[in-house]
Every structure is written in C-alpha cells, then in structure tokens.
Amino acid sequence: MDFEVVIGLEVHLQLATKSKIFCSSSASFGGEPNEYIDPVTFGLPGALPVLNYKVLEYGIKMGLALNCEINRFNRFARKHYFYPDLPKGYQISQFEEPLCERGRLDLFINGGWRSIGIKRIHMEEDAGKNIHDSRTGSSLIDLNRAGVGLLEIVSEPDIRSPEEAGFYLKAVRQIARYLEISDGNMEEGSLRCDANISLRPAGTLQFGTRTEIKNLNSFKNVEKALEYEIARQHKILKEGGKVVQETMTFDTSNLTTRPLRSKEESSDYRYFPDPDLPPLVLEESLIESIRQELPSLPNERLKTLTEGFGLSEYDALVLTAEKASVDFFQAVFDVCNNAKLASNWITSELFGRLNKEGKELKDSPITALALGQLISLITDEVISGKMAKSVFDEMYETGESPDKIVEKKGLRQLDNEDDLLKLITKILDANVDQLATYFGGKDRVFGFFVGEVMKETKGSANPKKVNELLKREIEKRR
C-alpha cells in the first residue's frame, strides 16, 4: 500500500520588540542569565500583565502578509502546564479567539506555485530556558527569554514532503524579515518549529495517527527530522503495526527521533480566558492603517523582477531572498538602467566577494550608487567588461568611486576611429601571410588580428569598435 505524507508546522516567531509582551523588561538577546527579569516575569503575586502594543501591531502585519482574516474580537487565555521555565504555572496565549485565522502562503517551489493554508496566528509569551550542566548533573534556569513576545503560526496539514516543509519555513522567515518584525535567527531561538506528521493510505481523506516533533531549530534539522520520522512511521505501517500518538524530540547526533512524552490534547492545558487581560476589540481603521504600512512582499517583488525586469527565476530568487538585496538591486538599476548587468554584478561579483569574506550586504564597501556608476561605464563603452573587473576590485578595497579609479589608472577605452585605423593598417601590413590564410577560409585567424590590436593598446581598445574596423579594412584588401 502506498502512503501519503501529511505535515503541518507550528512556527514560533520571536518578535523584535524592545520589551517583553506583558512587561517593560528588555527582550534583547544575549544578556547575562536572569538579567532581564521583573515581578511579571517571575509571576509574583499581585504582578499584572499589560499588553505591549507593538506585539499586536506585528501580529496584524504578519496576518495581513499571510492573507489571513484579522479577528476584530480576540482575547488571551491561560495555557496551564507545570515546567520550571514558566514560573506562573501557565503561559499567556490565545485559544478559541486568536488574532488571525484562515490565511494562506503561496510558495514558489521548483518552478511552480504551491499554496499552503494558514490555520491561525496567535500571540503568546515565550518560556525561559533550561540549561543542563552535565558536569554537576544539575539544571539551571535563565528567565531572560520568559515573557518575550511570540507569534505562533499554525499551518493547515497541507505540506506533503520534507522539502516543502523547508520551503514553507524559509518563506515564513523571509516574510518576517521583510516586515522587519523578527530577525528569524534560528541559532538564537528567534524562529523555532514544531512539526506534526502522519501517514495515510494514498487517495484517502482521513488522517492517520500523528506524532509531533518539538523544537526544531534549523532548516536542515526540520527536513532531516521529517525524513526520519516518515521512514519510521512507514516501516511501522508496512509491518501492520500502529503509530502511537506521542511527542518526539530530534537527536541531532544520530539524526533520529525518539519519544519525549505522550502527546497532549488541548484539554490537557485547561485553557480559560485570562482574567487579568481584557478582550481586544480592533477597529477597522487600525487594521487599514497597518495594511498601508506593509512593504512590497517577496512574491510581489519576485514577479516584478521576472515579468517587469526580465530576469531569470534563479536570479530573481537570489535577489528577493532578503529585502536588503532586492532594495540594493533596485538602487543599482535606478543608476544604470540595465537590469541584467545589475543582477549579474550583484549576484556574481559582489555577493561572491562578500560570501568569501563572511560578510553581509550591509558590510559592503561598494554602495549601490557606485556599482550603478561602474555598470554605466560599461554600457557607455567607457571601459570594457574586463577593465571593469579590475576597477571593481579596487572599489572593493578602497571604497573609491569608479570614475576616480578609471581616471587615475587611465583605463578609458581607446575608441578614436582614426587612431585605431592607423594601428589596424600597421598590423595588417605586418601580417600579410596571416591575412592570406584568413582569405583562404581560416576564419579563426580573425581572432589573431583582434589580439594584436588589444596587445598593442594594452587592452584599452574598444573591442566592439576594433571588430567593426578590422572587418571593414580586411574586406577592402580582398
């Protein structure tokens, strides 16, 4: 029997607010253990939560970007469970009335479009971090992260492969970074993922028994964990066994999943509305004002680059991977008005050099204006593409403008027709045998003449002009 893979992802997106979701303590990453704490974070008696407006704003932005319906009435609930990193004994989250519902994310995968449903997006607070010390056999608790604002983005079970799951997760991160609501740094825990997975007989609609893999913290681990879990469940079902509903953890040392605990249901958490936080009633004007602030999103800019600028899908995907990259491309294009050259110089030369040195685009010593000016020098035939490479290298090392470097090094192309004609005549006169060979049908000899001209001019002659004049002068001698 063939089986169909059914995957749903729960993405936990830590928001880039200055303070936590319900108190004024810093939400910064990297402080000393328990540096950013207060009575609300500790859950001390009498400490009351107050909603950080930015968390609400960022949640609405993400909901709009993912084509969700924004619930005009939504409220917070208490999710009860006992764990040392949650001092109150409950997490403030949302349950029956979340902020956003019924959305979708359109993915461009392997040359085609795929739509994944978004079930809900809700606001909640993060938990602290347990640090296990193997030397002493004890566990320590850092509450700096406790109370940091999160969005939980829950997909419909529409994902059909580990590869699709990877594309989906990267797209969520990409949108969050375009919106500038999160850095999406998985290494720092800004983006974490739980994966629900089951298998069912192909062609059937009823879901199989699912397992949940918790706290996947890299794109690679998401795909590897799903690949292993698919194989594990497939083997059980093929042998006539039954998959047990349970929560799993992914062991990165041997790339396997193993049981963590039995799978909880929503009833296990004893949700009820938080009495300390009033319901949120959102006005239409608020939502529309936030909608007007949204930037052009990745799919829109991808379409602009392919249909408007005529770039290949590959180049467009590279440039739209980060908002900073596509903004840089647009700025370069505004100067040189040549999309293909702008794309080539950014993705090949600039990105290649930055990647080699482990730098990001923000660290580039070459500005968009300077790169646009360099490309303009090529299209205006002031310098050749070969010359431009050496100019680019000096621009990168010194930060000087291309015009200044070209003037300083005397790199302007020689394209004066009279000067070139004199040189071409001299070369043809000195190479009568090669000219006879060319007339005898050996067209490749033409390259010899071009090479001689370039050698005499130390590469400064305009190649296009040289080719035109050579052809004309050779034909005169037939």
URGIZI-V945217 format. One line per field, one symbol per residue. psi: psi as a letter, one per 40 degrees, with the letter a starting at -180 (. if undefined). burial: b if it has 9 or more other ideal C-beta (glycine too) atoms within 8 Angstrom, else e. Layout:
# URGIZI-V945217
psi: ???
burial: ???
This chain:
# URGIZI-V945217
psi: hiihhhhiihhhhhifidiideieiieiieiihfdgiidddefihehhihhhdddddddddddddffihhhdhiiiihhhihidegddeihhaicdgidiigaihhhhhfeiihhhihdihiiiiiiahhhhhddeeihihhedeheihihhhhiifeheidddddddddddddddddefeiefhddeedhihhhhhiiihheidhiihiihhifhfiddddddddddddddddddddeeahhhhihiihhedefiiiidiihiidddefiihheehiihhhidddddddddehihidddddddddddefiidddddddedidddddddddddddefgddddddddddddddddddefiideehehiddddddddddddefdiiddddddddddddddeiidddddddefehihehdddddddddddddefddddddddeegdeddddddddddddefeeihdddddddddddddde.
burial: eebbbbbbbbbbbbbbbebbbbbebbbeeebeeeebbbebbbeeeebebebbebbbbbbbbbbbbbebebbebbbbbbbbbeeebbbeebbbbbbebbbbbebbbbbbbeeeebbbbbbbbbbbbbbbbbbebeeeeeebbbbbbbbbbbbbbbbebbbeebebbbbbbbbbbbbbbbbebbebebeebbbbbbbbbbbbeeeeeeebebbbbbebbebebbbbbbbbbbebbbebbeeeeebeebbbbbbeeebebeeeeebeeeeebebeebeebeebebeeebbeebeeebeebbeebbbbbbeebebebebbbbbbebbebbebbebbbebbebbebbbbbbbebbbebbeeeeeebeebebebebbbbbbbbbbebebbeebbbbbbebbbeeeeebeebbeeeebbbbbeeeebbebbbebbeebeebbebbeeeeeebbebbbebbbeebeebbbbebbbebbbebbeeee
